[in-house]
Amino acid sequence: MSEKNTPRTWIITGATAGLGQALAEAALEAGENVVGTARRPERFGRLRERFGERLVPVEHDVRDTGAAAAVVGRAVDRFGGVDVLVNNAGVGQVGAAEEVTDGELHDMLAQHLLGPAALVRAVLPLMRRARAGAIVQMLSYGVVSGAMLLWIVYCRIVVELLAAVFRAAAVISNSQGQ
Ligand SMILES: NC(=O)c1ccc[n+]([C@@H]2O[C@H](COP(=O)([O-])OP(=O)(O)OC[C@H]3O[C@@H](n4cnc5c(N)ncnc54)[C@H](OP(=O)(O)O)[C@@H]3O)[C@@H](O)[C@H]2O)c1
């Protein structure tokens, strides 16, 4: 919870399993509000039972960039704004580099670049107006290590995304200083 004891509002994509679910649970346990997304929102059952209406489950495929603004709109309608966006939803692509198809590449771009970028675009005007906000982008240690050839495509995409998020964050912090 924030210093003023006012709960913050988080949007966490892919919050029904793994890291996203753990983060959602931690935020809810700390008294925060969470808008959690997944393609199968029925898997929010346990968290909904525990935390009730402080968790808003939203069915959204992160590749559907046209629906990003509606996800943000759900947070605004229910909680009045967005303090933290966590771009977490994603899947790994494993295979030999020469076997990756165009379709698989497009899918990775949609999952890890276009989808998260659409959500960043949708929250930034709110965060600029509020002169505050945080955008968290889940990445992979493989980006740093570059250890596995199979992950080159994924790593390249997330490096680009990381750079974009940093630029967006710089814009928010510049506006805070004005
Ligand atoms: N775990 C690792 O070792 C590792 C390593 C490197 C990077 N990462 C990154 O960390 C993030 C979380 O990984 P994880 O292992 O915790 O994932 P996970 O356990 O597989 O959970 C993925 C979550 O994302 C949702 N999801 C998957 N595809 C989606 C889509 N197209 N649209 C919306 N939601 C989607 C899933 O729900 P639905 O299937 O119902 O949509 C689920 O809630 C990912 O971005 C992953 O690339 C993880």
The ligand as a Gaussian input file, in Angstrom:
#p B3LYP/6-31G(d) Opt

LIG

0 1
 N        9.150000     -18.655000     -15.872000
 C       10.338000     -18.421000     -16.427000
 O       11.314000     -19.142000     -16.230000
 C       10.534000     -17.201000     -17.308000
 C       11.773000     -16.966000     -17.884000
 C       11.948000     -15.861000     -18.687000
 C       10.915000     -14.983000     -18.912000
 N        9.714000     -15.226000     -18.363000
 C        8.625000     -14.289000     -18.678000
 O        7.912000     -13.983000     -17.488000
 C        6.529000     -13.855000     -17.798000
 C        5.695000     -14.810000     -16.905000
 O        6.177000     -16.123000     -17.094000
 P        5.569000     -17.355000     -16.245000
 O        6.501000     -18.492000     -16.424000
 O        5.230000     -16.888000     -14.880000
 O        4.241000     -17.654000     -17.093000
 P        3.121000     -18.803000     -16.857000
 O        3.268000     -19.467000     -15.536000
 O        3.112000     -19.647000     -18.094000
 O        1.771000     -17.929000     -16.831000
 C        1.451000     -17.181000     -17.952000
 C        0.269000     -16.296000     -17.621000
 O        0.056000     -15.457000     -18.765000
 C       -1.233000     -15.740000     -19.314000
 N       -1.095000     -15.652000     -20.773000
 C       -0.372000     -16.428000     -21.607000
 N       -0.516000     -16.013000     -22.860000
 C       -1.351000     -14.934000     -22.826000
 C       -1.898000     -14.068000     -23.797000
 N       -1.650000     -14.235000     -25.101000
 N       -2.722000     -13.062000     -23.401000
 C       -3.008000     -12.891000     -22.082000
 N       -2.523000     -13.675000     -21.111000
 C       -1.702000     -14.691000     -21.487000
 C       -1.633000     -17.116000     -18.792000
 O       -3.052000     -17.282000     -18.691000
 P       -3.914000     -17.791000     -19.967000
 O       -3.162000     -18.937000     -20.556000
 O       -5.261000     -18.133000     -19.418000
 O       -3.991000     -16.589000     -20.898000
 C       -1.017000     -17.055000     -17.387000
 O       -1.849000     -16.309000     -16.513000
 C        6.373000     -14.147000     -19.291000
 O        6.342000     -12.924000     -19.999000
 C        7.614000     -14.935000     -19.628000
 O        8.003000     -14.752000     -20.993000
 C        9.482000     -16.316000     -17.575000

